[in-house]
Amino acid sequence: MTKPVAVPANIAPPTGETIVSWRVFYQALDPGPVVVINSGTSAPPATLATFDPTVLVNDTYGITVEATASGGGIQDLTTTV
């Protein structure tokens, strides 16, 4: 990756619940610290964040989208870039 990229997601809560919080973070896989690049406490937008590798050390990173439903369940998905 050589330029900023959008981090889109379609987050659907379980039936009868809502999304109460969400966040997007990345972490170098060597490992490095968790860096939150966006978060919220309401329905998430279609584009959650922008990941900009041009300001980072050349490495492999995991980008994680995490959401918490009103029933307390937490789901996450990580992709490696």
C-alpha positions in Angstrom: 0.0 0.0 0.0 1.4 3.3 -1.0 -1.5 5.7 -0.3 -4.3 6.2 2.2 -7.2 3.8 1.9 -10.8 3.9 3.2 -11.9 1.3 5.7 -15.5 0.5 4.9 -17.7 -1.9 6.8 -21.4 -2.9 6.9 -22.0 -3.7 10.6 -25.3 -5.3 11.4 -26.3 -6.1 15.0 -28.2 -9.2 16.0 -32.0 -9.0 15.6 -33.6 -6.7 18.1 -30.3 -5.0 19.1 -28.4 -1.9 18.1 -24.7 -1.1 17.8 -23.7 0.8 20.9 -20.0 1.3 20.1 -17.4 0.6 17.4 -13.8 1.2 16.7 -11.1 0.8 14.1 -7.5 0.2 15.1 -4.3 -1.0 13.6 -1.3 -2.8 15.0 2.1 -3.7 13.5 2.4 -7.5 13.5 5.9 -7.5 14.9 4.0 -6.7 17.4 3.4 -3.0 18.0 1.0 -0.9 20.1 -2.7 -0.8 19.2 -3.5 2.5 17.6 -7.2 3.5 17.4 -7.9 5.6 14.2 -11.6 6.1 14.7 -14.4 5.1 17.1 -18.0 6.0 17.9 -21.0 5.3 20.1 -23.8 5.4 17.6 -24.6 3.7 14.3 -21.4 3.4 12.3 -21.0 5.2 9.0 -20.3 3.2 5.8 -16.7 4.4 5.8 -15.4 4.0 9.3 -11.9 5.4 8.9 -8.9 6.0 6.6 -5.8 4.0 7.1 -2.7 6.0 5.9 0.4 3.8 5.6 2.5 6.7 4.2 3.0 8.0 7.8 4.1 4.6 9.2 7.2 2.5 9.2 7.3 -0.1 6.4 5.8 -3.2 8.1 2.9 -5.6 8.0 -0.2 -4.3 9.9 -3.5 -5.7 11.0 -6.5 -3.4 10.7 -9.3 -4.4 13.0 -13.0 -3.3 13.0 -14.7 -4.1 16.3 -18.4 -3.5 17.2 -20.3 -3.9 20.4 -24.1 -4.7 20.3 -26.6 -3.5 22.9 -26.8 -7.0 24.2 -23.1 -6.9 25.1 -21.8 -9.1 22.3 -18.6 -8.0 20.6 -17.6 -8.9 17.1 -14.4 -8.1 15.3 -12.7 -8.7 12.0 -9.0 -8.2 11.2 -7.4 -7.9 7.8 -3.6 -7.8 7.1 -2.0 -5.2 4.9 
